[in-house]
Amino acid sequence: MRIPARGPAAGATALVTVLLAAVTGCSPSGPSDGDDGDDGSKLLTALGRLADDSATKDVTFLDAVRVRKLSKGDAKRFTQVSQPASPLLNPYQPGLLGQQFEVTQINTAIDTGEAGHWSGSFDESAITKSLKSNGYTQTEKDGRTVWAHPGDTGATLQVSEDEISYSTRDSDSMAAVDPQEGSSLADHKDFRRAAECLGDVYRADYNPLSSSNPVRLAALGQQASSAAKNTEILCFVVKDDAAAGSLESDLRAVVSAESPTFDGTKVTVEKGDRPLVRAVVPDSATQRPGRLIISDVELWMTAAQ
């Protein structure tokens, strides 16, 4: 889900395509208007489960407990943001985790297209039975006992009653979900900056950019004080104050030109080291969370042009 460097409209279209692919793959509620949040500590805790070499990947965090509570009021409205973005949950491929596994067993998830970590309440016996039936055996890798397929094909997993970690890389290690002290995504300055910007979110989608792009990291977060009141927060970590000012102007122009789509949006800038542009976009009770990368994509496209 990499966002292309700023360029022609074709680049913006590619941005929307990759973001859509990720979204379609929930403590106390957040602030009522989304303007202020906490320091993003739940998100930062989850980011601490992935090694910082995942900073080049698209990363999705989900507080599944909270989104399930919100969905009781209107499950259809939360469809686009209610599932972890994990290759293990691909509906078009047979699952490794067994027929008894249900997504509702997951409480929190942090995933990339190659690795992830879930916390929850899992039937360890049923999952290991399914892994065995798929040819998996237990083995030692990097000082930990994991489930792996002979020949290192497919995912490598570590399973317990309350945690599942996995990697779909070449399967020679679980380094992606075993960060060394000080080297997790929570320690990565851009990811931490964006987490603090997003605040108390039940979902966050991170999209890294190349170092040559004025926007270095883009993130979308979802906050909700109730099922009827959702706020989407866009956070862009940019390379310098000039780029921040330019993006701020562009976003404000889109909000004005596309009225009433983004009415009520507040765009702000924080300058200094790792400047940040933040757009807080309120949803109405009829709008589905995730709309900024599903249907109302103009703000995202502005960041890609």
KOLDRENVO-946554 format. One record per residue: residue in three letters; x, y, z of N, C-alpha, C in turn. Coordinates in pm, whole numbers, padded with zeros to 5 digits, always signed. Atoms other than C-alpha are relative to their C-alpha. Layout:
KOLDRENVO-946554
ALAXYZXYZXYZ;...
end
This chain:
KOLDRENVO-946554
MET+00083-00120+00000+00000+00000+00000+00086+00125+00000;ARG-00088-00115+00006+00282+00237-00081-00065+00113-00077;ILE+00053-00117+00067+00179+00590-00175+00106+00053-00095;PRO-00099-00046+00096+00352+00709-00491+00044+00143+00028;ALA-00047-00137-00013+00559+01024-00503-00096+00096-00069;ARG+00087-00098+00061+00380+01343-00591+00029+00009-00150;GLY-00017+00001+00143+00320+01355-00960-00133+00025-00066;PRO+00123-00022+00071+00041+01352-01218-00115-00076+00063;ALA+00121+00060-00054-00315+01240-01157+00006-00151+00004;ALA-00011+00145+00001-00224+00882-01245+00059-00051+00130;GLY-00058+00039-00128-00011+00867-00931-00102+00006+00110;ALA+00104-00011-00101-00303+00984-00721-00098-00115-00011;THR+00090+00113+00019-00523+00715-00875+00060-00127+00057;ALA-00067+00118-00055-00266+00451-00782-00006+00000+00152;LEU+00011-00013-00145-00270+00581-00425-00133-00051+00048;VAL+00134+00042-00042-00644+00533-00397-00016-00150-00016;THR+00013+00143+00025-00619+00184-00546+00064-00083+00110;VAL-00068+00079-00101-00364+00058-00296-00062+00018+00138;LEU+00065-00021-00127-00539+00216+00000-00130-00078+00009;LEU+00126+00073+00004-00870+00062-00104+00023-00148+00024;ALA-00031+00142-00016-00709-00282-00119+00024-00034+00146;ALA-00030+00027-00140-00594-00254+00243-00122+00011+00088;VAL+00115-00022-00086-00915-00121+00393-00104-00108-00018;THR+00100+00102+00022-01136-00380+00227+00053-00137+00041;GLY-00060+00128-00054-00904-00677+00340-00072-00050+00126;CYS+00005-00114-00076-01247-00185+01775+00041-00004+00147;SER-00064-00121-00052-01152+00130+02676-00090+00120-00011;PRO+00088-00114+00008-01298+00446+02675-00005+00052-00141;SER+00015-00056+00133-01428+00616+02367+00088+00123-00016;GLY-00082-00117+00027-01230+00889+02198-00078+00126+00019;PRO+00066-00127-00018-01312+01259+02216-00117+00014-00095;SER+00123-00009+00078-01653+01357+02084+00020+00066-00134;ASP-00014-00069+00127-01529+01589+01812+00128-00038-00074;GLY-00121+00046+00068-01197+01421+01730+00111+00103-00004;ASP-00104-00103+00007-01001+01746+01775+00120-00034+00087;ASP-00107+00031-00092-00801+01618+02066-00006-00149+00033;GLY-00003+00140-00039-00690+01271+02167+00105-00018+00107;ASP-00108+00025-00092-00457+01100+02410+00128-00012-00080;ASP-00128+00007+00070-00099+01023+02319+00009-00119-00095;GLY-00003+00116+00089-00201+00721+02111+00066-00121+00063;SER-00075+00105-00069-00069+00480+02377-00040-00141-00043;LYS+00040+00134+00044-00278+00180+02263+00061-00030-00136;LEU-00061+00017+00131-00157+00230+01911+00151-00019+00013;LEU-00145+00013-00019+00202+00277+02027+00037-00137+00058;THR-00025+00133-00055+00181-00045+02230-00001-00104-00111;ALA+00008+00094+00112+00074-00233+01917+00119+00017-00094;LEU-00116-00024+00087+00347-00067+01707+00127-00059+00058;GLY-00116+00058-00066+00595-00196+01962+00016-00149-00026;ARG-00010+00142+00030+00521-00550+01844+00061-00030-00136;LEU-00060+00020+00132+00668-00496+01496+00138+00066-00006;ALA-00134-00055+00015+01034-00443+01411-00003+00119-00095;ASP+00004-00124+00078+01121-00107+01256+00032-00020-00147;ASP-00017+00021+00143+01215-00267+00923-00135-00012-00070;SER+00134-00003+00058+00838-00282+00874-00042+00141-00039;ALA+00033-00139+00031+00851+00097+00830-00015+00024-00149;THR+00018-00012+00145+00866+00042+00456-00127-00069-00048;LYS+00121+00074+00034+00541-00160+00466-00124+00080+00040;ASP+00126-00055-00044+00176-00063+00495-00039-00071+00129;VAL+00027+00055-00133+00073-00113+00858-00141+00039+00043;THR+00135-00026-00048-00278-00147+01000-00015-00046+00144;PHE+00033+00031-00139-00378-00134+01367-00151-00004+00016;LEU+00144+00009-00027-00723-00243+01487-00026-00038+00144;ASP+00054+00034-00132-00882-00232+01831-00134-00066-00027;ALA+00119+00072+00044-01134-00500+01741-00110-00003+00106;VAL+00100-00002-00107-01308-00497+02080-00085+00126-00012;ARG+00075-00125+00007-01402-00134+02042-00087+00008-00125;VAL+00080-00011+00122-01516-00160+01682-00120-00094+00005;ARG+00116+00088-00014-01739-00455+01772-00108+00065+00087;LYS+00097-00072-00082-01904-00245+02042-00070+00107-00082;LEU+00058-00103+00084-01955+00038+01797-00094-00061-00105;SER+00077+00063+00107-02090-00201+01533-00136-00049+00045;LYS+00132+00044-00048-02376-00311+01755-00108+00099-00037;GLY+00097-00101+00038-02544+00015+01667-00029+00002-00148;ASP+00018-00002+00146-02492-00019+01292+00117-00076-00062;ALA-00110+00083+00048-02276-00311+01174+00038+00033-00143;LYS-00027-00026+00141-02310-00223+00806+00087+00124-00015;ARG-00074-00125+00011-02171+00126+00864+00150-00020+00022;PHE-00140+00020-00035-01844-00013+01005+00067-00112-00081;THR-00052+00113+00077-01792-00284+00743+00141+00023-00051;GLN-00128-00026+00067-01495-00115+00574+00119+00004+00095;VAL-00112-00017-00093-01288-00075+00892-00002-00101+00115;SER+00020+00090-00113-01387-00372+01108+00087-00125-00003;GLN-00079+00123+00012-01142-00640+00986+00150+00029+00004;PRO-00145-00014+00007-00768-00684+01048+00047-00015-00145;ALA-00055+00008+00136-00558-00640+00733+00112-00103-00002;SER-00098+00107-00011-00385-00978+00747-00012-00100-00113;PRO+00006+00104+00104-00289-01227+00474-00053-00132+00052;LEU+00054+00124-00056-00393-01506+00713-00152-00005-00007;LEU+00146-00008+00004-00754-01387+00677-00051+00020-00141;ASN+00040-00013+00140-00764-01390+00297-00120-00092-00027;PRO+00120+00083+00019-01120-01508+00215+00006-00087-00124;TYR-00010+00075+00125-01007-01644-00121+00096-00117+00009;GLN-00091+00112-00019-00760-01894+00025-00041-00076+00125;PRO+00033+00079-00119-00816-02180+00270+00079+00049+00121;GLY-00065-00052-00119-00736-02070+00625+00087-00104+00068;LEU-00087+00088-00076-00447-02218+00821-00052-00022+00141;LEU+00035-00001-00141-00620-02149+01151-00117-00091+00035;GLY+00106+00097-00026-00903-02399+01111-00140+00057-00009;GLN+00138-00041+00017-01278-02390+01066-00060+00060+00126;GLN+00055-00053-00124-01337-02310+01432+00050+00141+00031;PHE-00053-00133-00026-01134-01992+01414-00096+00107-00052;GLU+00084-00112+00039-01339-01671+01404+00074+00130+00029;VAL-00067-00128-00016-01219-01315+01363-00035+00065+00134;THR+00042-00057-00128-01413-01224+01677+00087-00046+00118;GLN-00093+00042-00105-01145-01409+01877+00114+00100+00016;ILE-00107-00099-00004-00907-01121+01799-00046+00125+00074;ASN+00030-00123-00073-00905-00827+02042+00074+00120-00058;THR-00077-00105+00067-00625-00616+01892+00090-00065-00104;ALA-00083+00053+00108-00425-00660+01575+00089+00109-00056;ILE-00090-00088+00073-00123-00501+01413+00057-00084-00113;ASP-00033+00085+00114-00053-00627+01061+00067+00078-00111;THR-00048-00045+00131+00149-00573+00747-00038-00110-00099;GLY+00028+00105+00097+00123-00771+00426+00087-00122+00018;GLU-00094+00109-00019+00403-00996+00555+00006-00055+00142;ALA-00015+00042-00139+00376-01018+00933-00102+00070+00088;GLY+00093-00065-00090+00161-00936+01231-00004-00066+00137;HIS+00019+00050-00136+00068-00985+01594-00143+00028+00044;TRP+00136-00014-00052-00277-01046+01743-00003-00035+00148;SER+00033+00041-00136-00393-01051+02102-00149-00033+00004;GLY+00140+00038-00006-00720-01214+02200-00020-00124+00084;SER+00030+00125-00070-00869-01542+02319-00015-00109-00106;PHE-00008+00094+00110-00775-01831+02091-00007-00145+00048;ASP+00004+00144-00028-00840-02206+02083+00131-00059-00053;GLU-00133+00043+00041-00476-02306+02075-00001-00143-00052;SER+00005+00140+00041-00556-02677+02048-00057-00016-00141;ALA+00063+00010+00132-00786-02632+01747+00090+00056-00109;ILE-00088-00061+00099-00539-02405+01571+00119-00090-00031;THR-00114+00088+00024-00244-02639+01620-00042-00127-00073;LYS+00051+00116+00074-00457-02930+01500-00012+00032-00148;SER+00013-00042+00139-00533-02736+01183+00137+00015-00066;LEU-00135-00016+00055-00166-02648+01135+00061-00136-00033;LYS-00053+00134+00025-00069-03014+01166-00063-00061-00124;SER+00069+00057+00116-00332-03110+00911+00048+00063-00130;ASN-00054-00068+00116-00171-02860+00674+00149-00027-00018;GLY-00140+00039+00017+00169-03024+00714+00099+00075+00085;TYR-00089-00079-00085+00310-02788+00976+00056-00084+00114;THR-00062+00064-00115+00549-02904+01246+00064+00107+00087;GLN-00067-00092-00090+00704-02739+01549+00150-00008-00020;THR-00144-00007+00019+01062-02624+01517+00055+00118+00078;GLU-00066-00110-00071+01312-02392+01684+00058+00098-00101;LYS-00057-00105+00085+01391-02063+01510+00026+00122+00085;ASP-00039-00120-00074+01579-01772+01662-00032-00012+00149;GLY+00020+00020-00143+01545-01924+02008-00145-00009+00043;ARG+00141+00014-00037+01168-01963+01994-00060-00119-00073;THR+00070+00113+00060+00937-02255+01924-00112+00052-00089;VAL+00097-00051+00096+00730-02190+01613-00058-00116-00081;TRP+00058+00093+00095+00505-02370+01369+00044+00042-00140;ALA-00049-00032+00134+00657-02388+01022-00026-00119-00092;HIS+00020+00104+00100+00602-02580+00701+00136-00050-00048;PRO-00127+00051+00050+00883-02811+00588+00038+00066-00132;GLY-00046-00070+00118+01090-02636+00327-00021+00149+00009;ASP+00022-00143-00024+01000-02298+00476-00091+00062-00104;THR+00102-00056+00088+00700-02250+00249-00121+00040+00084;GLY+00114-00046-00077+00402-02054+00376+00041+00079+00122;ALA-00023-00082-00118+00370-01863+00700+00068-00079+00111;THR-00052+00053-00125+00561-01922+01021-00079+00065+00112;LEU+00087-00052-00105+00352-01884+01336+00047-00040+00139;GLN-00012+00033-00141+00377-01873+01710-00138+00020+00061;VAL+00140+00001-00044+00046-01959+01880-00009-00032+00149;SER+00034+00030-00139-00080-01944+02238-00147+00033+00020;GLU+00141-00026-00026-00417-01898+02408-00035+00147-00012;ASP+00031-00143+00003-00385-01520+02407+00080+00081-00102;GLU-00077-00073+00099-00139-01432+02130+00026-00087-00123;ILE-00044+00064+00124-00068-01517+01767+00094+00097-00070;SER-00094-00077+00081+00240-01390+01586+00028-00080-00126;TYR-00024+00073+00124+00314-01472+01225+00090+00081-00093;SER-00080-00063+00105+00548-01400+00937-00017-00081-00127;THR+00012+00068+00129+00498-01482+00570+00120+00030-00088;ARG-00123-00023+00075+00848-01380+00467+00059-00133-00041;ASP-00064+00124+00041+01100-01641+00355-00001-00104+00110;SER+00023+00092-00111+01023-01799+00691+00127-00052+00064;ASP-00121+00043-00067+01384-01824+00804+00013+00063+00138;SER-00002-00061-00132+01307-01611+01108-00133+00066+00030;MET+00118-00075-00042+01040-01428+01305+00042+00140+00042;ALA-00057-00127-00042+01245-01111+01328-00100+00115-00013;ALA+00095-00110+00021+00960-00893+01197-00092+00021+00119;VAL+00090-00011-00117+00752-00968+01510+00077-00024+00130;ASP-00084+00017-00119+01043-00988+01753+00100+00115+00006;PRO-00090-00115+00005+01184-00633+01768+00096+00004+00120;GLN-00097-00021-00107+01498-00568+01966-00034+00130+00073;GLU+00030-00119-00079+01484-00305+02239+00044+00126-00076;GLY-00030-00126+00067+01465+00041+02083-00010-00005-00151;SER+00004+00013+00146+01406-00091+01730-00135-00048-00051;SER+00134+00034+00047+01032-00134+01700-00060+00120-00074;LEU+00067-00112+00065+00789+00077+01499-00039+00109+00099;ALA+00031-00100-00102+00699+00249+01826+00118+00092+00026;ASP-00121-00080-00016+01059+00376+01832+00035+00078-00126;HIS-00025-00068+00127+01052+00489+01468-00060+00141+00008;LYS+00045-00138-00026+01028+00869+01478-00121+00041-00081;ASP+00114-00039+00082+00786+00910+01188-00128-00071+00045;PHE+00117+00075-00043+00551+00634+01305-00050+00050+00136;ARG+00040-00051-00131+00555+00767+01661-00064+00138-00013;ARG+00056-00134+00023+00490+01121+01539-00143-00011-00050;ALA+00135+00018+00053+00189+01003+01342-00095-00058+00104;ALA+00084+00058-00105+00058+00796+01636-00046+00106+00098;GLU+00037-00108-00092+00065+01100+01863-00099+00095-00066;CYS+00094-00084+00075-00115+01297+01592-00138-00065-00005;LEU+00128+00069+00012-00387+01033+01551-00074-00005+00133;GLY+00063+00004-00130-00452+01003+01923-00070-00132+00027;ASP+00071+00119-00048-00705+00759+02067-00089-00056-00109;VAL+00073+00053+00114-00811+00568+01756-00029-00149+00017;TYR+00028+00143-00001-00977+00230+01713+00056-00069-00125;ARG-00068+00054+00119-00817+00187+01371+00097+00104-00052;ALA-00098-00088+00064-00509+00330+01204+00061-00072-00118;ASP-00065+00053+00120-00373+00275+00855+00119+00089-00035;TYR-00124-00071+00032-00011+00378+00794+00043-00031-00143;ASN-00044+00015+00137+00121+00435+00443+00132+00073-00021;PRO-00130-00064+00016+00497+00501+00409+00023+00046-00144;LEU-00039-00052+00130+00638+00705+00122+00151-00008-00014;SER-00144-00002+00022+00980+00716-00036+00059+00126+00060;SER-00065-00115-00064+01232+00952+00119+00005+00121-00091;SER-00003-00113+00093+01222+01168-00196-00133+00073-00008;ASN+00131-00062+00005+00853+01247-00149-00014+00106+00109;PRO+00020-00102-00104+00761+01571+00035-00082-00053+00118;VAL+00075+00066-00108+00510+01362+00234+00069-00133+00029;ARG-00080+00118-00033+00717+01097+00413-00085-00115+00052;LEU+00087+00103-00057+00437+00913+00593-00141+00055+00008;ALA+00141-00037-00010+00059+00926+00565-00071-00099+00089;ALA+00075+00088-00088-00179+00786+00824-00144+00047+00011;LEU+00143-00029-00020-00556+00766+00860-00046-00071+00125;GLY+00052+00059-00122-00716+00710+01199-00149+00020+00013;GLN+00144-00006-00025-01073+00644+01311-00026+00018+00149;GLN+00046-00021-00138-01220+00788+01632-00152+00000+00002;ALA+00146-00003-00012-01577+00749+01757-00040+00006+00146;SER+00057-00007-00133-01762+00855+02069-00126-00084+00010;SER+00117+00086+00007-02063+00650+01957-00010-00054-00142;ALA+00015+00057+00134-02180+00444+01660-00041+00106-00100;ALA+00052-00101+00092-02343+00753+01512+00099+00112-00027;LYS-00090-00114+00013-02048+00988+01551+00145-00046-00017;ASN-00137+00041+00032-01724+00895+01377+00077+00119-00056;THR-00089-00104+00051-01430+01123+01303+00122-00065-00062;GLU-00118+00052+00067-01155+01049+01053+00112+00103+00007;ILE-00114-00090-00019-00810+01195+01112+00111-00038-00096;LEU-00112+00018+00091-00550+01234+00841+00123+00068+00058;CYS-00125-00056-00050-00191+01286+00955+00110-00025-00103;PHE-00107+00009+00099+00090+01360+00710+00129+00051+00063;VAL-00132-00041-00045+00451+01367+00829+00078+00043-00125;VAL-00062-00055+00121+00634+01591+00578+00146+00036+00027;LYS-00145-00013-00013+00998+01668+00509+00045+00134+00057;ASP-00043-00131-00051+01008+02041+00596-00121+00093+00012;ASP+00109-00095-00024+00802+02346+00690-00063+00050-00130;ALA+00053-00046+00128+00767+02457+00329-00099-00100-00058;ALA+00089+00104+00049+00613+02125+00230-00128-00004+00083;ALA+00117-00002-00087+00379+02147+00530-00094+00113-00038;GLY+00082-00113+00038+00259+02492+00430-00070-00022-00133;SER+00058+00027+00131+00201+02383+00072-00114-00100+00010;LEU+00104+00101-00015+00004+02074+00172-00120+00056+00076;GLU+00110-00063-00074-00201+02276+00422-00089+00080-00095;SER+00076-00081+00095-00306+02518+00148-00080-00087-00096;ASP+00067+00089+00093-00390+02236-00091-00121-00068+00065;LEU+00110+00067-00068-00605+02055+00165-00116+00096+00027;ARG+00104-00099-00023-00794+02372+00258-00076+00031-00129;ALA+00063-00026+00128-00862+02434-00111-00097-00111-00037;VAL+00088+00114+00030-01008+02084-00151-00125+00005+00088;VAL+00115-00008-00092-01231+02125+00156-00101+00102-00051;SER+00088-00105+00050-01370+02446+00009-00065-00040-00132;ALA+00050+00033+00134-01406+02320-00348-00099-00115+00002;GLU+00083+00119-00002-01573+01992-00251-00117+00010+00098;SER+00112-00017-00093-01832+02138-00011-00130-00053-00063;PRO-00005+00020-00145-02037+01988+00147+00070-00128+00044;THR-00058+00131-00032-01837+01662+00133+00086+00002+00125;PHE-00092-00006-00114-01576+01774+00386-00033+00115+00094;ASP+00039-00110-00089-01771+02042+00570+00033-00034+00146;GLY-00038+00019-00140-01648+02086+00928+00144-00044+00019;THR-00140+00044-00010-01292+01975+00846+00089+00111+00055;LYS-00098-00093-00054-01014+02141+01044+00139-00045-00040;VAL-00136+00029+00045-00666+02154+00892+00097+00082+00082;THR-00100-00069-00082-00370+02240+01115+00139-00048-00036;VAL-00140+00032+00028+00010+02240+01089+00080+00013+00128;GLU-00099-00009-00107+00279+02166+01346+00137+00003-00067;LYS-00130-00016+00064+00617+02296+01230+00112-00046+00091;GLY-00116+00041-00077+00966+02215+01348+00057-00130-00053;ASP-00054+00128+00039+01141+01878+01345-00114-00095-00036;ARG+00106+00085+00051+00927+01637+01141-00134+00073+00001;PRO+00126-00075+00008+00654+01887+01050-00117-00093-00030;LEU+00118+00085+00008+00302+01751+01056-00118+00082-00049;VAL+00126-00060+00045-00018+01836+00868-00112-00092+00042;ARG+00109+00080-00056-00341+01719+01033-00133+00052-00052;ALA+00135-00035+00044-00693+01715+00889-00099-00086+00077;VAL+00102+00069-00079-00982+01624+01119-00133+00014-00073;VAL+00116+00002+00087-01286+01524+00915-00117-00071+00068;PRO+00115+00065-00065-01624+01459+01082-00086-00076-00101;ASP+00095+00076+00081-01858+01192+00943-00141+00027+00051;SER+00140-00004-00043-02236+01215+00949-00042-00142+00038;ALA+00048+00131-00044-02443+00928+01090-00023-00095-00117;THR+00025+00084+00117-02502+00801+00736+00126-00035-00077;GLN-00125+00024+00072-02138+00801+00624+00079-00114+00065;ARG-00075+00113-00051-01929+00488+00659+00144+00039+00032;PRO-00141-00022-00030-01594+00515+00840+00088-00066-00105;GLY-00086+00047+00107-01315+00472+00591-00032+00063-00133;ARG+00044-00060+00126-01489+00683+00330+00111+00083-00066;LEU-00104-00085+00057-01179+00901+00286+00090-00075-00097;ILE-00078+00078+00095-01009+00614+00102-00087-00100-00075;ILE+00093+00086+00073-01319+00440-00032-00077+00079-00105;SER+00085-00077+00092-01532+00710-00190+00041+00147-00008;ASP-00035-00143-00002-01440+01065-00081+00151+00013+00008;VAL-00145+00021+00001-01078+01035-00188+00080+00127-00030;GLU-00070-00119+00049-00993+01394-00283+00113+00047+00093;LEU-00107-00043-00091-00790+01470+00032+00124-00088-00014;TRP-00111+00092+00023-00575+01160-00016+00069+00032-00132;MET-00057-00027+00131-00529+01243-00382+00084+00128+00000;THR-00077-00123-00011-00410+01590-00290+00141-00029+00054;ALA-00130+00033-00057-00128+01438-00085+00087-00077-00098;ALA-00077+00079+00095-00024+01223-00380+00041+00076-00124;GLN-00026-00075+00123-00009+01494-00644+00125+00088+00013;
end
